[in-house]
Amino acid sequence: MEAPVGAQMGPILIEGQRVGLCPLDRSLMPLIMWWANDPLTIELDGDEFSPMPLERLEALWAPLLSGERAGWAGFSIWLLAEKRPVGLLNLRDFLTPHRTAEFGITIGNPEDRGRGYGTEATRLALRWAFDMLGVHNVWLDTSSANPAAIRAYEKAGFREIGRVREARVMGGRRHDIVLMDCLASEFRWDAPDARLP
Ligand SMILES: CC(C)(COP(=O)(O)OP(=O)(O)OC[C@H]1O[C@@H](n2cnc3c(N)ncnc32)[C@H](O)[C@@H]1OP(=O)(O)O)[C@@H](O)C(=O)NCCC(=O)NCCS
């Protein structure tokens, strides 16, 4: 996948060894459109694929970029050395009295997966959630047919807490929804943010 050029790197809000999290901005939209038009990526994200024109994507993202959606914090994931965006992540629904947040992440280009970026970015997101947002529990769901995601989440500090059995269809077959969470009190602050290159 040949990524469009032109995305501008904003200030680095939190950085690890190889990746940093930056604010989202509209210069990322052409790149996000490429990622959003990959059926496998969308299926792994747990969504139903349909072709996504740039205009529709911009309309969907407008309330997020403008800050209209309360309790939603989105970030772009950048390779620090190359100053290149490789993905997106978000923490959401954290403005409740219970101080929990749901987490989601995508490393957009399949060629950038399996290199440790997702694990490191996930750890940065957990640090942000616990340190900056004062969240106590970060949780997520994924598919049992997505072992790379489960492995990355475990390495970052999540653990499986249960399953909704045979509740997700992927590739024409039923799979479990895997629920995972990480508590602020269990997070290993001293663990490295990534395996060394
Ligand atoms: C899930 C995702 C964010 C993980 O990020 P990543 O950068 O690829 O993950 P990492 O490289 O940090 O870690 C992946 C781990 O899974 C392992 N893995 C990869 N494929 C695997 C497989 N089929 N079975 C078991 N483990 C696998 C890798 O070896 C690595 O573990 P290791 O470091 O112990 O060797 C990324 O792959 C992605 O965006 N995928 C597409 C969209 C998606 O699935 N989003 C999440 C929806 S919940």
The ligand as a Tripos MOL2 file, in Angstrom:
@<TRIPOS>MOLECULE
LIG
   48    50     1     0     0
SMALL
NO_CHARGES

@<TRIPOS>ATOM
      1 C1         -3.8930   -5.1630   16.2210 C.3       1 LIG1
      2 C2         -2.7600   -4.1950   15.8960 C.3       1 LIG1
      3 C3         -3.1160   -2.8000   16.4160 C.3       1 LIG1
      4 C4         -1.4940   -4.6830   16.6300 C.3       1 LIG1
      5 O1         -0.4300   -3.8310   16.2890 O.3       1 LIG1
      6 P1          0.9370   -4.4410   15.7270 P.3       1 LIG1
      7 O2          1.8910   -3.3500   15.5710 O.co2     1 LIG1
      8 O3          0.6590   -5.2790   14.5320 O.co2     1 LIG1
      9 O4          1.3110   -5.4170   16.9540 O.3       1 LIG1
     10 P2          2.7530   -5.7710   17.5210 P.3       1 LIG1
     11 O5          3.7060   -5.9500   16.3900 O.co2     1 LIG1
     12 O6          3.1110   -4.7970   18.5750 O.co2     1 LIG1
     13 O7          2.4370   -7.1560   18.2300 O.3       1 LIG1
     14 C5          1.7940   -8.1850   17.5270 C.3       1 LIG1
     15 C6          2.1110   -9.5090   18.1850 C.3       1 LIG1
     16 O8          1.2230  -10.5020   17.6810 O.3       1 LIG1
     17 C7          1.9880  -11.5510   17.1320 C.3       1 LIG1
     18 N1          1.2140  -12.1240   16.0470 N.ar      1 LIG1
     19 C8          1.0370  -11.6600   14.8210 C.ar      1 LIG1
     20 N2          0.2500  -12.4760   14.0980 N.ar      1 LIG1
     21 C9         -0.0660  -13.4940   14.9360 C.ar      1 LIG1
     22 C10        -0.8320  -14.6720   14.7980 C.ar      1 LIG1
     23 N3         -1.4680  -14.9660   13.6540 N.pl3     1 LIG1
     24 N4         -0.9510  -15.4970   15.8640 N.ar      1 LIG1
     25 C11        -0.3330  -15.2070   17.0280 C.ar      1 LIG1
     26 N5          0.4110  -14.0900   17.2240 N.ar      1 LIG1
     27 C12         0.5430  -13.2690   16.1820 C.ar      1 LIG1
     28 C13         3.2830  -10.9170   16.7010 C.3       1 LIG1
     29 O9          4.2940  -11.9030   16.5420 O.3       1 LIG1
     30 C14         3.5240   -9.9930   17.8860 C.3       1 LIG1
     31 O10         3.9330  -10.6980   19.0260 O.3       1 LIG1
     32 P3          5.5070  -10.8530   19.4400 P.3       1 LIG1
     33 O11         6.0620   -9.4810   19.5750 O.co2     1 LIG1
     34 O12         5.4610  -11.6040   20.7280 O.co2     1 LIG1
     35 O13         6.1690  -11.6240   18.3400 O.co2     1 LIG1
     36 C15        -2.4810   -4.1500   14.3690 C.3       1 LIG1
     37 O14        -2.0020   -5.4110   13.9400 O.3       1 LIG1
     38 C16        -3.6880   -3.7210   13.5520 C.2       1 LIG1
     39 O15        -4.0000   -2.5600   13.4790 O.2       1 LIG1
     40 N6         -4.3740   -4.6850   12.9030 N.am      1 LIG1
     41 C17        -5.4920   -4.3760   12.0170 C.3       1 LIG1
     42 C18        -6.6840   -3.7390   12.7210 C.3       1 LIG1
     43 C19        -6.9720   -4.3830   14.0540 C.2       1 LIG1
     44 O16        -6.9050   -5.5860   14.2050 O.2       1 LIG1
     45 N7         -7.2920   -3.5430   15.0350 N.am      1 LIG1
     46 C20        -7.6180   -3.9920   16.3740 C.3       1 LIG1
     47 C21        -9.0450   -4.3510   16.4700 C.3       1 LIG1
     48 S1         -9.4680   -4.8430   18.1140 S.3       1 LIG1
@<TRIPOS>BOND
     1     1     2 1
     2     2     3 1
     3     2     4 1
     4     2    36 1
     5     4     5 1
     6     5     6 1
     7     6     7 2
     8     6     8 1
     9     6     9 1
    10     9    10 1
    11    10    11 2
    12    10    12 1
    13    10    13 1
    14    13    14 1
    15    14    15 1
    16    15    16 1
    17    15    30 1
    18    16    17 1
    19    17    18 1
    20    17    28 1
    21    18    19 ar
    22    18    27 ar
    23    19    20 ar
    24    20    21 ar
    25    21    22 ar
    26    21    27 ar
    27    22    23 1
    28    22    24 ar
    29    24    25 ar
    30    25    26 ar
    31    26    27 ar
    32    28    29 1
    33    28    30 1
    34    30    31 1
    35    31    32 1
    36    32    33 2
    37    32    34 1
    38    32    35 1
    39    36    37 1
    40    36    38 1
    41    38    39 2
    42    38    40 1
    43    40    41 1
    44    41    42 1
    45    42    43 1
    46    43    44 2
    47    43    45 1
    48    45    46 1
    49    46    47 1
    50    47    48 1
@<TRIPOS>SUBSTRUCTURE
     1 LIG1         1 GROUP 0 **** ****
